[in-house]
Amino acid sequence: MTQERPVSEAVSEERTLLLNVKRAGEDISEGWHAFGVAGAALSAKSLFYLTFHDRFDNPITEQMVFKRRDATSYRDIVVYVTPDVHRVKFFSASGFRADRDATFSIRPMRSGVAALHFLLTSSMSLKTRLLRDAMRRPLSLARHVRALLVDAARENRLSTWSYADWIRFFDDWSAFALPDGSFPSIAYAVCSERDESEALAATLRSLRRQPGEPRHVVIGPAAMAQRAERIAGLEADYVGILQAGEILAPHATALAAFALDRCGRPEIAICDDDEIDRAAVRHRPHFKPVPGHALMLSGTLARGLWLVRRGTLAAQPCPSGWAEDWRLRCWLDGYHRDQGRSSARLPYILSHRGPDVELAPAAVLADAVGSHLRRQGMPLTAMATYPTELALAARSAFPSIDCVIPSKLTSAESVSCIRSVLATTDYGNIAVRIALTQQGEPSALQASNFGKIAGKSTSLECVKAASFNFSATNNAIARGSSADYLLLLNDDVIPIRPDWLRWMVSLLDDPQVGVVGARLLYPDDTIQHAGVVMGLNGLCTHAHRGLARQDAGYMGRARLTQDVTVVTGACMLVRRSLYQRLGGLDEGYPSAFNDVDFCLRVREQGFSVVYAAQAELYHDESRTYGSHYAGDRAAFHEAEVARMRTRWAAVCADDPFYSPNLGLGSESEWRPAFPPRTFGPAR
């Protein structure tokens, strides 16, 4: 990576400006308050919001936005301040220099005045609902008014805003221009299945709108044989790959050059994109993660503008004329050579998929993925679907696995779950080691329950300790292991698919993968775990929690195997040598966050962490051990949270597999972020 240069006047390093902080006991107290903002020179596109924070400075509310009353003023935000609010922070999310001159006011309000305010200013739908409820149950009017106050306050939350709002505030680059300095040059290669089409014409029109009209070549059916020569003759540092019907944003070339320079001029860069209809309305943004091998195999990252070093692209063979195929083979071949270390994501919408866009057939992408898997020696095959689905292939060797299950072994539920694991799992080379954490020997009940489980590949082992420590228990058993892999497993999981473990092992056949986690479902068939997003809800949260099992989720990611930052330790397969090299789980995290910390340390060592969507199990979370912080464990909570925030502050601020264009609040997961955590145009 090249050293990053100081930010020029062309961009603002941070879109979000903290303008003011009000503290409990000084400016605010429990009760209703009206928060106001004013300023004489504010832009029509100025955007202000406030958040409430607890005594640890964690946000405890969604962002609440000030809505415009007219061209020069904003409506007050009226909201109830609860006792746990210690700070109120005011922000500008639009990046205008004049926003720094905005003034903020706070006025306490009586509840009756607050109710009158909402009746006058809330939406017609809320007023209609109040009238309807009051007519049905007039004696419950006070309760109906309280419900109205809560729902009206929610109308101020940024998570209710649309992608069109996001475009209006954060995707206006009309004033952007490259600053003085040396930036990479960009030309374009446009793949087209026909020599003339409306899709091709739309792409070429967007090229002509780029400042300086960069050089380009069209690679149609007649030009396939000369593709390498035509790319080599473009005389640019990078070549942007487009398919007919992919339309460049007017600022795409200039912003791409700037962003490529900032991220060290990688060999390959993928960019965000969205779709645009015939009325020029943009929709369905695709805010992408940093490229990872597992998700790349699905083909879902291969659409939209890619930028590839000219020499790399000219040397890349591709049997078809499809841009998606060409992009995919470039990245997968690079991964085979150097594990994809020289690729990056540019988190900006630089192209739009038009209504006539040409899309590669699923069989073309499956061929690219399948040939790569054979070259990697992974026992998987690719099927001709979109997204590309994988299937297990026959394997000649089955690595040995020690499965460590910490358990009290006193409940019928845990016995049933462990028996299900043993009876259902179709993987032979596994030894199950049930670990009791207690001071004495197994009780008669524990011995009896083990007798219901015991088989030739099971053992019962005691870890002498006064209290349960999940990390210490797993570490004690792992120290005596000589297996190829360790499987950390809760005693409250039940396999759904017999092949769940074979899927996890197949992904560990990639030597760059250090940890594989499973897809865990609640008993009601909603998602409990599909990877972990760092920074979500203030620290970290399971991705897609509560989503129905059959739902694909954002960009299909709830059902796609992919690289993630963290997976849960409730079902985690890890290389035994790597586990022991890292010293296992951190025993300073006796109950929670030990899996989060471990995965982050694995990634520090250069290994990937993968969520295996095909490895499905039910997880009746905390049913056998209870809450992480119940009883005598409650005292650990604040200290462990503070330690996580300090040690892993950087990844909490920027999870590479969760776009900075996506929200981090409890109601904004997988929705556009207001504001995005990227640099924006200077204003």
Buried (B, 14 or more C-beta within 10 A) or exposed (E): EEEEEEBEEBBBEBBBBEBBEBEBEEBBEEEBBBBBBBBEEBBEEBBBBBBBBBEEEBBBBBBBBBEBEEEEBBBBBBBBBEEEBBBBBBBBBBBBEBBEEBEBEBEEBEBEBBBEBBBEBBEEEBBEBBEEBBEEEEEEEEEBBBBBBEBBBBBBBBBBBEBEBBBEBBBBBEEBEBBEEEBBBBBBBBBBBEEEBEBBEBBBEBBEBBEEEBBBBBBBEEBEEEBBEBBBEBEBBBBBBBBBBBBBBBBBBBBBBBBBBBBEBBBBBBBBBBBBEEEEEBEEBBBBBBBBBBBBBBBBBBBBBBBBBBEBBBEBEBEBBBBBBBBBBBBBBBBEEEBBEBBBBBBBBBBBBBEBBBBBBBBBBBBBBBBBBEEBEBBBBBEBBBBBBBEBEEBEEBBEBBBBBBBBBBBEBBBBBBBBBBEBBEBEBBBBBBBBBBEEEBBEEBEEBBEEBBEEEBBBBBBEBEEBBBBBBBBBBBEEBEBBBBBBBBBBBBBBBEBBBBBBBBBBBBEBBBBBBBBBBBEEEBBBBBBBBBBBBBBBBBBBBEBEBEEEBBBBBBBBBBBBBBBBBBBBBBBBEBBBEBEBBBBBBBBBBBBBBBBBBBBEEEBBBBBBBBBBBBBBBEBBBEEBBEEEBEEBBEEBBEBBBEBBEEBBEEBBBBBBBBBBBBBBBBBBBBBBBBBBBBB
